[in-house]
């Protein structure tokens, strides 16, 4: 069986993992199968501003970078209400920290789930999930609510790294369970988004002090399995951490959880947590953020910091480590995830360099500066690529072997969350608000 049928199986696996998918759902970060493709989006706007093609705009409480998930007429996100620390508290909490400059310290934080009506933009629910005193410091580019929630079968799963994981009944907006057993030192705050598979919520826990992957029972919140990372890491604790999100694929009739961590790419049996294989990057790779993508018999990852490289992995068998088909330094991102459209792989670096490569060979097609700084990931919808920078610009590109910038659109505030295209609308979350971008009927 060729790899294309296997990838089709991977899409079916994603549908199974998230329950029965509907056209009016965007159940997880980067869409229904994690690829960044919006299957059902159509007639999307190409241009917008604060006054053009905005169906509604809703101010959001707190601060959070998590991307929205959509279930029918409800849009869910996480956010954090911070109580600021004094200068004296900050100095005391960061005493002895090797590089305290970019770190932010708060006295306490309320971690919450918020719900907005998709039709009107009305704020419907604001649910406190955890109240944390003296939480870990975070990087100034991060938030306490950066991991995106996951929706399935009337339940919303919200993960905040070391600060806890909780499940909400979306019909009643009541907390079903909460768990704070998975503890680790993030150094820069939480970043890993969980994935659902077969009644299990799988989370990465790669800190400076401990590194493992775990699954919580989606019904009860209890730890179902927990597997330590087995790869040898560098001595510096700062080089042991990662913030990645796993990818579910199917290969030779077996389910694989492809899991990027510091210096190593792993594969696990998602049902049991058994390690199937691990493979070294061959270069320094830490604080890994991008979610892998799969196409053309390859899995694409990035080594992230300090000198990122794109790696294309050739999977041979479910229980055998992959080989590296090609690697590319040009335009490699540290934070934004990669995107495959047709025969091309697209990357947008943190500093605003957009690149296109032949997905099979890694041969560069084009490289252009779009401008700004990027944390969110590109998505493909209605024949176009949408990607937003931290300065509030969303760039619309036409995919192909030559660079084709269709439009640049500016909103107020920063954009750290990934755009969500669904139906005729694009939902954009800034650091202040969420917008429904849509052409008037």
C-alpha positions as CSV (number, residue, x, y, z in Angstrom):
1,X,0.0,0.0,0.0
2,X,1.4,3.4,-1.0
3,X,1.7,6.3,1.4
4,X,-1.2,8.3,-0.1
5,X,-3.7,5.7,1.1
6,X,-2.0,5.8,4.5
7,X,-2.4,9.6,4.6
8,X,-6.0,9.2,3.7
9,X,-6.2,6.9,6.6
10,X,-4.6,9.6,8.8
11,X,-7.4,11.9,7.9
12,X,-10.0,9.3,8.8
13,X,-8.0,8.8,12.1
14,X,-8.3,12.5,12.8
15,X,-12.1,12.3,12.3
16,X,-12.3,9.3,14.6
17,X,-10.2,11.1,17.2
18,X,-12.4,14.2,17.3
19,X,-15.7,12.4,17.0
20,X,-18.1,12.9,14.1
21,X,-17.0,16.0,12.3
22,X,-19.4,18.5,10.9
23,X,-19.1,21.3,8.3
24,X,-19.8,23.9,11.0
25,X,-16.9,22.7,13.3
26,X,-13.3,23.7,13.7
27,X,-12.5,21.4,16.6
28,X,-8.8,21.9,17.1
29,X,-5.8,24.1,16.4
30,X,-5.0,24.0,12.6
31,X,-8.3,22.5,11.8
32,X,-10.0,19.1,11.6
33,X,-6.9,17.1,10.8
34,X,-4.2,19.4,12.1
35,X,-2.9,20.2,8.6
36,X,-4.0,23.8,8.4
37,X,-6.4,23.1,5.6
38,X,-10.0,24.4,5.7
39,X,-12.0,21.9,3.7
40,X,-15.4,23.7,3.8
41,X,-14.4,27.4,3.6
42,X,-15.7,29.2,0.5
43,X,-16.3,32.7,-0.8
44,X,-13.9,34.1,1.8
45,X,-13.0,37.8,1.8
46,X,-9.6,38.8,0.5
47,X,-9.5,42.3,2.0
48,X,-10.7,43.8,5.3
49,X,-9.9,46.4,7.9
50,X,-11.5,47.7,11.1
51,X,-14.3,49.1,8.9
52,X,-14.5,46.8,5.9
53,X,-15.9,43.2,5.8
54,X,-16.3,43.0,9.6
55,X,-19.5,41.2,10.6
56,X,-18.8,41.7,14.2
57,X,-15.9,42.4,16.7
58,X,-16.0,41.4,20.3
59,X,-13.6,42.6,23.0
60,X,-12.2,39.7,25.1
61,X,-11.3,39.7,28.8
62,X,-7.8,38.9,29.9
63,X,-4.9,37.9,27.7
64,X,-4.4,34.7,25.7
65,X,-2.8,33.5,22.5
66,X,-4.9,30.3,22.1
67,X,-6.5,29.9,18.7
68,X,-10.4,29.7,18.6
69,X,-12.2,26.4,18.2
70,X,-15.7,26.4,16.8
71,X,-18.6,24.0,17.6
72,X,-21.8,25.0,15.7
73,X,-22.9,28.4,16.9
74,X,-20.3,28.6,19.7
75,X,-16.7,29.9,19.5
76,X,-14.4,28.8,22.5
77,X,-11.1,30.2,23.5
78,X,-9.0,30.3,26.7
79,X,-7.7,33.4,28.4
80,X,-5.8,34.5,31.5
81,X,-6.7,37.3,34.0
82,X,-3.4,38.4,35.5
83,X,-2.8,40.2,38.7
84,X,0.5,42.0,38.2
85,X,3.5,41.6,40.6
86,X,5.4,44.5,42.1
87,X,9.0,45.2,41.1
88,X,10.1,43.8,44.4
89,X,8.2,40.5,43.8
90,X,9.6,40.2,40.3
91,X,13.2,40.7,41.5
92,X,12.7,38.1,44.3
93,X,11.0,35.5,42.0
94,X,13.7,35.8,39.3
95,X,16.7,35.8,41.7
96,X,19.2,33.3,40.3
97,X,17.5,33.0,36.9
98,X,20.1,32.8,34.1
99,X,18.3,35.1,31.7
100,X,15.5,37.0,33.4
101,X,15.3,39.9,30.9
102,X,12.4,38.6,28.7
103,X,10.5,37.0,31.5
104,X,7.2,38.4,32.9
105,X,6.1,37.7,36.5
106,X,2.6,38.0,37.9
107,X,1.3,37.7,41.4
108,X,-1.6,35.4,40.5
109,X,-3.6,34.3,37.4
110,X,-7.1,33.2,36.8
111,X,-7.2,30.7,33.8
112,X,-10.5,30.8,32.0
113,X,-12.5,29.5,29.1
114,X,-14.6,32.1,27.2
115,X,-17.4,31.4,24.7
116,X,-18.7,33.8,22.0
117,X,-21.9,33.4,19.9
118,X,-20.8,32.8,16.4
119,X,-23.7,34.6,14.8
120,X,-23.7,37.8,16.9
121,X,-20.4,38.0,18.7
122,X,-22.1,38.2,22.1
123,X,-19.9,36.9,24.9
124,X,-21.9,34.0,26.4
125,X,-19.6,32.3,29.0
126,X,-16.6,33.2,31.0
127,X,-15.6,30.2,33.1
128,X,-12.8,30.1,35.6
129,X,-10.9,26.8,35.5
130,X,-7.9,27.4,37.7
131,X,-6.8,30.2,40.1
132,X,-3.0,30.0,40.5
133,X,-1.0,32.0,43.0
134,X,2.6,32.8,42.1
135,X,2.5,31.0,38.7
136,X,5.7,30.3,36.8
137,X,7.1,33.3,34.9
138,X,6.5,33.4,31.2
139,X,8.3,34.9,28.2
140,X,7.1,38.3,27.2
141,X,6.1,36.8,23.8
142,X,4.0,34.1,25.6
143,X,0.8,34.1,27.6
144,X,-0.6,31.9,30.3
145,X,-3.3,30.8,27.9
146,X,-1.3,29.9,24.7
147,X,-2.2,26.2,24.2
148,X,-5.4,26.0,22.1
149,X,-8.4,24.1,23.4
150,X,-9.8,21.0,21.7
151,X,-13.5,20.2,21.1
152,X,-15.3,16.9,20.7
153,X,-18.7,15.5,21.4
154,X,-20.0,18.3,23.6
155,X,-16.8,18.6,25.6
156,X,-14.1,21.3,25.5
157,X,-10.6,20.4,26.8
158,X,-8.4,23.2,28.0
159,X,-4.8,22.8,28.7
160,X,-2.5,25.2,30.5
161,X,0.7,23.2,30.8
162,X,2.0,23.0,34.4
163,X,-0.9,25.0,35.6
164,X,-3.5,22.3,34.8
165,X,-5.9,20.7,32.3
166,X,-9.7,20.9,32.5
167,X,-12.8,19.6,30.7
168,X,-16.0,21.7,30.2
169,X,-19.5,20.5,29.2
170,X,-20.2,23.0,26.4
171,X,-24.0,22.8,26.8
172,X,-24.0,23.8,30.4
173,X,-20.6,25.6,30.6
174,X,-19.9,23.5,33.7
175,X,-16.5,22.0,34.6
176,X,-16.5,18.2,34.3
177,X,-13.1,17.6,35.7
178,X,-9.7,19.3,36.4
179,X,-6.3,17.8,36.7
180,X,-3.0,19.3,38.0
181,X,-0.9,16.2,38.2
182,X,1.3,16.9,35.1
183,X,4.0,19.2,36.6
184,X,7.0,20.6,34.8
185,X,9.1,23.8,34.6
186,X,8.4,25.5,31.3
187,X,10.9,28.3,31.8
188,X,9.0,30.4,29.3
189,X,5.4,29.4,30.0
190,X,3.1,26.8,28.5
191,X,2.9,26.3,24.7
192,X,2.0,22.7,23.8
193,X,-1.5,22.1,22.5
194,X,-3.0,18.6,23.2
195,X,-4.6,16.2,20.7
196,X,-7.5,13.8,21.1
197,X,-7.4,10.2,20.1
198,X,-9.8,7.4,21.0
199,X,-11.0,8.9,24.3
200,X,-7.5,10.1,25.3
201,X,-6.2,13.6,25.6
202,X,-2.4,13.5,24.7
203,X,-0.2,16.3,26.0
204,X,3.6,17.1,25.7
205,X,5.4,17.8,28.9
206,X,8.9,18.8,27.9
207,X,10.3,21.1,30.6
208,X,13.8,22.0,31.7
209,X,13.5,19.7,34.7
210,X,11.5,16.7,33.3
211,X,10.5,15.5,29.9
212,X,7.6,13.1,29.1
213,X,4.5,12.6,27.1
214,X,1.2,11.7,28.8
215,X,-2.4,10.9,28.1
216,X,-5.4,11.8,30.2
217,X,-8.7,9.9,30.1
218,X,-11.0,12.3,28.3
219,X,-14.0,11.2,30.4
220,X,-12.4,11.4,33.9
221,X,-9.2,13.4,33.6
222,X,-7.2,10.6,35.2
223,X,-3.7,9.8,33.8
224,X,-4.0,6.9,31.4
225,X,-0.4,6.6,30.5
226,X,2.9,8.5,31.0
227,X,6.1,7.8,29.0
228,X,9.4,9.5,29.7
229,X,11.5,10.8,26.8
230,X,14.3,8.3,26.2
231,X,16.7,10.3,24.1
232,X,19.9,11.6,25.5
233,X,19.7,15.4,26.0
234,X,22.3,18.1,26.4
235,X,23.5,19.1,29.9
236,X,22.1,22.7,29.9
237,X,18.5,22.5,31.3
238,X,17.4,25.3,28.9
239,X,18.2,23.0,25.9
240,X,15.9,20.2,27.2
241,X,12.6,22.0,26.9
242,X,10.1,22.0,24.1
243,X,6.6,23.3,23.3
244,X,5.5,21.1,20.4
245,X,2.2,19.5,19.5
246,X,1.9,15.9,18.3
247,X,0.5,14.7,14.9
248,X,-1.6,11.6,14.5
249,X,-0.9,9.5,11.3
250,X,-1.6,6.0,10.2
251,X,1.1,3.7,8.7
252,X,0.8,0.1,7.7
253,X,-2.5,-0.2,9.6
254,X,-1.0,1.1,12.8
255,X,-1.7,4.5,14.5
256,X,1.4,6.6,15.2
257,X,1.7,9.7,17.4
258,X,4.5,11.7,15.8
259,X,5.9,13.8,18.6
260,X,8.7,16.5,18.3
261,X,10.8,17.2,21.4
262,X,14.2,18.6,22.1
263,X,16.8,17.1,19.8
264,X,14.6,14.1,18.9
265,X,11.5,13.1,16.9
266,X,9.5,10.3,18.6
267,X,6.7,8.0,17.5
268,X,4.3,6.4,20.1
269,X,1.4,4.1,20.2
270,X,-1.3,6.6,21.1
271,X,-3.4,3.9,22.9
272,X,-0.6,2.8,25.3
273,X,2.1,5.4,25.1
274,X,4.7,2.8,24.1
275,X,7.6,4.3,22.3
276,X,7.8,2.9,18.7
277,X,11.0,4.7,17.6
278,X,13.0,7.9,18.0
279,X,15.3,9.7,15.6
280,X,17.9,12.5,16.2
281,X,17.7,15.8,14.4
282,X,21.5,15.8,14.0
283,X,21.6,19.4,15.0
284,X,20.7,21.4,18.1
285,X,16.9,21.5,18.4
286,X,15.1,22.9,21.5
287,X,12.1,25.0,22.5
288,X,10.5,23.2,19.5
289,X,7.1,24.8,18.7
290,X,5.8,23.9,15.2
291,X,3.3,21.1,14.8
292,X,4.4,18.5,12.2
293,X,2.6,18.1,8.9
294,X,2.5,15.1,6.6
295,X,2.3,14.7,2.8
296,X,3.9,12.9,-0.1
297,X,5.2,10.1,2.1
298,X,7.0,12.6,4.3
299,X,6.6,14.2,7.7
300,X,7.9,17.8,8.0
301,X,9.2,19.3,11.2
302,X,11.4,22.2,12.3
303,X,14.2,22.1,14.9
304,X,13.1,25.6,16.1
305,X,15.8,27.5,18.2
306,X,18.6,28.6,17.8
307,X,19.4,28.0,14.2
308,X,16.2,26.3,12.8
309,X,16.2,23.8,10.1
310,X,13.3,22.2,8.2
311,X,13.5,18.4,8.2
312,X,11.6,16.1,5.9
313,X,11.4,12.6,7.3
314,X,10.7,9.5,5.2
315,X,8.6,7.0,7.2
316,X,9.4,3.4,6.2
317,X,7.6,1.3,8.8
318,X,5.6,1.9,12.0
319,X,8.3,0.4,14.2
320,X,11.4,1.7,12.4
321,X,13.0,5.1,12.8
322,X,12.6,7.3,9.7
323,X,15.4,8.7,7.5
324,X,15.9,12.3,6.7
325,X,14.9,12.8,3.0
326,X,16.1,16.4,2.9
327,X,16.8,19.4,5.2
328,X,16.7,23.1,4.6
329,X,17.9,26.1,6.6
330,X,16.5,28.8,4.4
331,X,13.4,30.4,5.8
332,X,13.0,27.8,8.6
333,X,10.5,28.9,11.3
334,X,11.1,28.6,15.0
335,X,7.4,29.2,16.0
336,X,5.0,29.1,13.0
337,X,4.1,25.6,11.7
338,X,4.6,24.6,8.1
339,X,2.0,24.2,5.4
340,X,1.7,21.8,2.4
341,X,-0.4,22.8,-0.5
342,X,-0.2,20.5,-3.5
343,X,3.4,19.8,-4.4
344,X,4.8,22.7,-2.4
345,X,5.8,23.2,1.2
346,X,5.3,26.7,2.6
347,X,7.2,28.3,5.6
348,X,7.0,31.7,7.2
349,X,9.8,32.5,9.5
350,X,9.5,34.3,12.8
351,X,11.0,37.4,11.2
352,X,8.6,37.6,8.2
353,X,10.4,35.7,5.5
354,X,8.0,33.6,3.4
355,X,9.4,30.6,1.5
356,X,8.2,27.9,-0.9
357,X,9.9,24.6,-1.5
358,X,9.3,21.5,-3.5
359,X,7.8,19.3,-0.8
360,X,9.4,16.1,-2.2
361,X,13.0,17.4,-2.7
362,X,13.3,20.6,-0.6
363,X,14.4,22.6,-3.7
364,X,13.6,26.3,-3.1
365,X,10.9,27.8,-5.3
366,X,10.9,31.3,-4.0
367,X,11.7,33.4,-0.9
368,X,10.3,36.8,-0.1
369,X,10.0,39.2,2.8
370,X,6.3,39.8,3.7
371,X,7.2,41.9,6.8
372,X,6.7,41.9,10.5
373,X,7.2,39.2,13.1
374,X,5.3,35.9,13.3
375,X,4.1,33.5,15.9
376,X,0.9,32.1,14.4
377,X,0.7,29.6,11.6
378,X,-0.5,29.8,8.0
379,X,-3.7,28.1,6.9
380,X,-5.0,27.2,3.4
381,X,-8.6,28.0,2.6
382,X,-10.7,28.8,-0.5
383,X,-7.6,28.5,-2.8
384,X,-5.5,31.0,-0.8
385,X,-3.0,31.0,2.1
386,X,-3.8,33.2,5.1
387,X,-1.1,34.1,7.6
388,X,-1.0,36.8,10.3
389,X,1.9,38.6,12.0
390,X,2.2,40.0,15.5
391,X,1.8,43.5,14.3
392,X,-1.9,42.8,13.3
393,X,-1.3,42.3,9.5
394,X,-2.9,39.3,7.7
395,X,-1.3,38.4,4.4
396,X,-3.2,36.7,1.7
397,X,-1.1,34.7,-0.7
398,X,-1.9,32.6,-3.8
399,X,-0.1,29.3,-3.6
400,X,2.2,28.4,-6.5
401,X,5.8,28.2,-7.8
402,X,6.0,32.0,-7.9
403,X,5.4,34.6,-5.2
404,X,1.9,36.1,-5.4
405,X,0.8,38.4,-2.6
406,X,-2.9,39.1,-3.1
407,X,-3.6,41.4,-0.2
408,X,-2.3,42.8,3.2
409,X,-5.0,43.6,5.8
410,X,-4.4,45.4,9.1
411,X,-6.4,45.1,12.3
412,X,-5.8,46.8,15.7
413,X,-3.7,44.9,18.2
414,X,-1.4,41.9,17.9
415,X,-2.2,38.6,16.3
416,X,-0.6,35.6,17.9
417,X,-3.4,33.1,17.3
418,X,-3.8,31.2,14.0
419,X,-6.7,32.3,11.7
420,X,-9.8,30.1,11.6
421,X,-11.5,29.9,8.2
422,X,-15.0,28.3,8.3
423,X,-17.9,28.6,6.0
424,X,-17.9,32.1,4.5
425,X,-16.0,33.7,7.4
426,X,-12.5,34.1,8.8
427,X,-12.3,34.3,12.6
428,X,-9.2,36.3,13.8
429,X,-8.2,36.7,17.4
430,X,-6.0,39.6,18.4
431,X,-4.6,40.3,21.9
432,X,-7.7,42.5,22.5
433,X,-10.7,41.0,20.5
434,X,-12.1,38.4,18.2
435,X,-13.4,39.4,14.7
436,X,-15.7,37.7,12.3
437,X,-14.4,38.7,8.9
438,X,-17.0,38.2,6.2
439,X,-18.2,39.8,2.9
440,X,-21.7,41.3,3.2
441,X,-24.5,39.1,1.7
